[in-house]
Amino acid sequence: MRGIIPAILMFLSTSLSAFNPSYYDLNRPVGSKISVNFEQMENVGYVSGIVKKLNEAIAKDPDNVGLYVMRNEYLYLLWDIAPVDKKIYYAKLGLRAAEETIKKFPDHPDGWINKAIFLGVYGLSKGVLNALSVAKEMRICALKAYKMNKTYYYAQPPQILGRLYFKLPSFPVSFGDLEKARRYLYEAYRIDPTYPYTYMYIAELEAATGNIDKAKKFILDISNIKPRTYFEVLIKKWTLRTQKKALHMLGEKLDRYNYDFLLDPLRHQK
C-alpha cells in the first residue's frame, strides 16, 4: 500500500495541466503535500522541464503574473545549479524572461528585481569587467523594485542593492560604497531575517571590513533559521554546504572583488 499511494500521487501530479501554477510551487509550507520532486531540484534536466512547462502555461494564460514570477524563480535556480560552462546560457534565458515580465507587468517588482539579478549573474559569468558594464542598469532596475516594494520576496530589493554596492569598486572605477552596502543589507535583514543568503552577504561585508567575529556569528546563525517553505529548505541546504568553507575563509585576508562565499560551482555536487 505504501508503494501504491506515492505512485498514484505522482500520476495525478504529472496529469495536472500546466495551466495550474500550484503544481510547480516550491513555496508551499513545509509539511504540505508537494507535487514537484524536491530531491530533483539540483538536477538541471528536471528543473529545465519545469521551466518548459511554465512556458507552456504562460502561453495558455499570458495574464497570470504568478506564472511569470514562478518562471523567474526556477530560472534562477537553473542558473545556480548549472555547470560553469552553461551559466552564461541560463543567465541569458533568465534575463529574457525578466524582460518579458517587465513588459507584461511593468508595475510589479518581480521583473525589475530579476532583471537586476540576471544582469549581475550574466556579467559575473562572463567576468568582472562585464559585471562592471551592466552595473548602472542593475542599479536602475533594483531601485525601481525597491521603490515599488522594498519588502518583496525576502526583501530582495535592498538585498540586491546592498550586494551591488558591496561588490563594485568605488569611484572613479564604479559606484561601490561600503556604507550604502551596509545600510541596504541590514535593512534587508531587519525586514526578513529568515533568508540565508542575506546572512552570507552580511558576513562577507563584515569580513571585508575587518569585523571577523561578527561575520562568523552571521555564518553560524544560518543553522538556526527555521525554514517555512520547501524553497527555504532548499536555500538553507545549499547555504549550509558553504558554511564550513566560509568559516575557513574568515582566517584569510579577503578581497571583496575576487571572492564570494556562495559562488562555489561544486556546492551542488556535494
C-alpha positions as CSV (number, residue, x, y, z in Angstrom):
1,M,0.0,0.0,0.0
2,R,2.8,2.4,0.8
3,G,4.2,2.0,-2.7
4,I,0.9,2.4,-4.4
5,I,-0.1,5.7,-2.8
6,P,3.1,7.7,-3.9
7,A,2.6,6.2,-7.4
8,I,-1.0,7.5,-7.5
9,L,0.1,10.9,-6.3
10,M,2.8,11.1,-8.9
11,F,0.4,10.1,-11.6
12,L,-2.1,12.8,-10.5
13,S,0.6,15.4,-10.3
14,T,2.0,14.7,-13.8
15,S,-1.5,14.6,-15.2
16,L,-2.3,18.1,-13.9
17,S,-2.5,20.7,-16.6
18,A,0.5,23.1,-16.8
19,F,-2.2,25.7,-16.6
20,N,-2.3,25.1,-12.8
21,P,0.6,27.1,-11.2
22,S,0.3,25.4,-7.8
23,Y,1.8,22.2,-9.5
24,Y,5.2,24.0,-9.6
25,D,5.1,25.9,-6.4
26,L,8.1,25.3,-4.1
27,N,6.8,28.0,-1.7
28,R,4.3,25.6,-0.1
29,P,4.6,25.3,3.7
30,V,6.9,22.6,4.9
31,G,4.8,19.5,5.7
32,S,2.3,20.1,3.0
33,K,1.9,17.8,0.0
34,I,4.2,18.8,-2.8
35,S,3.9,17.8,-6.4
36,V,7.4,18.6,-7.7
37,N,10.1,16.1,-6.8
38,F,12.1,18.1,-4.2
39,E,15.1,15.8,-4.4
40,Q,15.4,16.6,-8.1
41,M,15.9,20.4,-7.5
42,E,19.6,20.0,-8.2
43,N,19.1,18.2,-11.5
44,V,19.4,20.6,-14.5
45,G,17.3,18.4,-16.7
46,Y,14.5,18.2,-14.2
47,V,14.4,21.9,-13.4
48,S,14.6,22.7,-17.2
49,G,11.5,20.5,-17.6
50,I,9.6,22.6,-15.1
51,V,10.6,25.8,-16.9
52,K,9.4,24.4,-20.2
53,K,6.0,23.5,-18.6
54,L,5.8,27.0,-17.1
55,N,6.4,28.5,-20.6
56,E,3.6,26.4,-21.9
57,A,1.4,27.5,-19.0
58,I,2.2,31.2,-19.8
59,A,1.3,30.7,-23.4
60,K,-2.2,29.5,-22.3
61,D,-2.6,32.1,-19.6
62,P,-0.5,35.1,-20.5
63,D,-2.1,37.4,-17.9
64,N,-1.2,35.3,-14.9
65,V,1.5,37.2,-13.1
66,G,2.1,34.2,-10.7
67,L,3.3,32.1,-13.6
68,Y,5.9,34.7,-14.6
69,V,7.1,35.0,-11.0
70,M,7.5,31.3,-10.7
71,R,9.3,31.0,-14.0
72,N,11.8,33.7,-12.9
73,E,12.4,31.8,-9.6
74,Y,13.0,28.5,-11.4
75,L,15.3,30.1,-14.0
76,Y,17.4,31.5,-11.2
77,L,17.6,28.0,-9.6
78,L,18.5,26.7,-13.0
79,W,21.4,29.2,-13.4
80,D,22.5,28.4,-9.8
81,I,22.8,24.6,-10.4
82,A,24.1,24.8,-13.9
83,P,27.7,23.7,-14.7
84,V,30.1,26.6,-15.1
85,D,30.2,26.3,-18.9
86,K,26.4,26.6,-19.1
87,K,25.9,29.5,-16.7
88,I,26.0,32.2,-19.4
89,Y,23.3,30.4,-21.4
90,Y,20.9,30.2,-18.5
91,A,21.7,33.7,-17.4
92,K,20.6,34.9,-20.8
93,L,17.4,32.9,-20.6
94,G,16.7,34.4,-17.2
95,L,17.3,37.9,-18.4
96,R,15.0,37.4,-21.3
97,A,12.2,36.1,-19.0
98,A,12.7,39.0,-16.6
99,E,12.3,41.5,-19.5
100,E,9.2,39.7,-20.6
101,T,7.8,40.1,-17.1
102,I,8.6,43.8,-17.1
103,K,6.9,44.3,-20.5
104,K,3.8,42.5,-19.4
105,F,3.7,43.8,-15.8
106,P,5.7,47.0,-15.5
107,D,4.3,47.9,-12.1
108,H,5.2,44.6,-10.5
109,P,8.6,44.4,-8.7
110,D,9.4,40.8,-9.8
111,G,10.5,41.6,-13.4
112,W,12.7,44.5,-12.3
113,I,14.4,42.7,-9.4
114,N,15.0,39.6,-11.6
115,K,16.4,41.8,-14.4
116,A,18.9,43.2,-11.9
117,I,19.8,39.7,-10.7
118,F,20.2,38.2,-14.1
119,L,22.2,41.2,-15.4
120,G,24.5,40.6,-12.4
121,V,24.9,36.8,-12.8
122,Y,25.3,37.2,-16.6
123,G,28.1,39.8,-16.0
124,L,29.8,37.6,-13.4
125,S,29.5,34.5,-15.6
126,K,31.4,36.4,-18.3
127,G,33.9,38.1,-16.0
128,V,34.4,41.0,-13.7
129,L,34.7,43.6,-16.5
130,N,31.4,42.5,-17.9
131,A,29.8,42.8,-14.5
132,L,31.0,46.4,-14.3
133,S,29.5,47.2,-17.7
134,V,26.0,46.3,-16.5
135,A,26.2,47.8,-13.0
136,K,24.4,51.0,-13.7
137,E,21.5,49.2,-15.4
138,M,21.4,46.8,-12.4
139,R,21.1,49.7,-10.0
140,I,18.3,51.3,-12.0
141,C,16.3,48.0,-12.0
142,A,16.9,47.3,-8.3
143,L,15.9,50.8,-7.3
144,K,12.7,50.5,-9.3
145,A,11.8,47.3,-7.4
146,Y,12.9,49.0,-4.1
147,K,10.5,51.9,-4.7
148,M,7.7,49.6,-5.6
149,N,8.0,47.3,-2.6
150,K,11.3,47.0,-0.7
151,T,9.9,44.1,1.3
152,Y,9.3,42.0,-1.8
153,Y,10.4,38.3,-1.8
154,Y,12.6,38.1,1.3
155,A,13.5,41.8,0.9
156,Q,15.3,41.2,-2.3
157,P,15.4,44.8,-3.5
158,P,17.5,46.1,-0.6
159,Q,19.4,42.8,-0.5
160,I,20.4,43.2,-4.2
161,L,21.2,46.9,-3.8
162,G,23.5,46.1,-0.8
163,R,25.2,43.4,-2.7
164,L,25.7,45.7,-5.7
165,Y,27.3,48.5,-3.6
166,F,29.5,45.9,-1.8
167,K,30.8,44.1,-4.8
168,L,31.6,47.1,-7.0
169,P,34.8,49.1,-6.8
170,S,34.4,52.6,-5.6
171,F,34.7,55.9,-7.5
172,P,36.2,56.6,-10.1
173,V,36.1,53.0,-11.3
174,S,32.5,52.4,-10.4
175,F,30.0,53.4,-7.6
176,G,30.8,50.8,-4.9
177,D,30.1,52.2,-1.4
178,L,30.6,50.0,1.7
179,E,28.4,52.3,3.9
180,K,25.5,52.1,1.4
181,A,26.1,48.3,1.2
182,R,25.8,48.1,5.0
183,R,22.7,50.2,5.1
184,Y,20.8,48.2,2.5
185,L,22.0,44.7,3.6
186,Y,21.0,45.3,7.2
187,E,17.7,46.8,6.1
188,A,17.0,43.5,4.2
189,Y,18.0,41.6,7.3
190,R,15.6,43.6,9.5
191,I,12.7,43.2,7.0
192,D,13.2,39.5,6.8
193,P,15.7,37.7,9.0
194,T,14.9,34.3,7.5
195,Y,16.8,34.3,4.2
196,P,20.2,32.5,4.4
197,Y,21.8,34.4,1.5
198,T,21.4,37.7,3.4
199,Y,23.4,36.3,6.3
200,M,26.2,35.3,3.9
201,Y,26.2,38.7,2.2
202,I,26.4,40.5,5.6
203,A,29.2,38.1,6.7
204,E,31.1,39.0,3.5
205,L,30.7,42.7,4.2
206,E,31.7,42.4,7.9
207,A,34.7,40.2,7.0
208,A,35.9,42.5,4.3
209,T,35.8,45.4,6.7
210,G,37.7,43.6,9.4
211,N,34.8,42.5,11.7
212,I,35.6,38.8,11.7
213,D,33.7,37.9,14.9
214,K,30.5,39.5,13.6
215,A,31.0,37.8,10.2
216,K,31.4,34.4,12.0
217,K,28.3,34.9,14.0
218,F,26.2,35.6,10.9
219,I,27.6,32.5,9.2
220,L,26.9,30.3,12.3
221,D,23.4,31.8,12.8
222,I,22.3,30.3,9.5
223,S,22.0,27.0,11.2
224,N,19.2,28.4,13.5
225,I,17.0,29.6,10.7
226,K,13.7,27.6,10.6
227,P,12.5,27.1,7.0
228,R,8.8,27.6,6.5
229,T,8.6,26.5,2.9
230,Y,10.2,23.9,0.6
231,F,12.1,26.8,-1.2
232,E,13.5,27.9,2.2
233,V,14.6,24.3,2.9
234,L,16.4,24.2,-0.4
235,I,18.2,27.6,0.1
236,K,19.2,26.7,3.6
237,K,20.5,23.3,2.4
238,W,22.7,25.0,-0.2
239,T,23.9,27.7,2.0
240,L,24.9,25.3,4.8
241,R,27.1,23.4,2.3
242,T,29.1,26.6,2.0
243,Q,29.2,27.3,5.8
244,K,32.4,25.4,6.5
245,K,34.3,26.9,3.6
246,A,33.1,30.4,4.6
247,L,34.3,30.0,8.1
248,H,37.7,28.8,6.9
249,M,37.9,31.8,4.5
250,L,37.5,34.2,7.5
251,G,41.0,33.3,8.5
252,E,42.4,34.7,5.3
253,K,42.7,38.2,4.0
254,L,39.5,38.7,2.0
255,D,39.2,40.7,-1.2
256,R,35.6,41.7,-1.7
257,Y,36.1,41.9,-5.5
258,N,37.5,38.4,-6.1
259,Y,35.8,36.0,-3.7
260,D,32.2,35.0,-3.0
261,F,31.0,32.6,-0.3
262,L,28.1,31.5,-2.5
263,L,29.7,31.2,-5.9
264,D,31.1,27.7,-5.4
265,P,30.5,25.7,-8.6
266,L,30.8,22.4,-6.8
267,R,28.3,23.0,-4.0
268,H,25.5,21.4,-5.9
269,Q,27.5,18.2,-6.4
270,K,28.3,17.5,-2.7
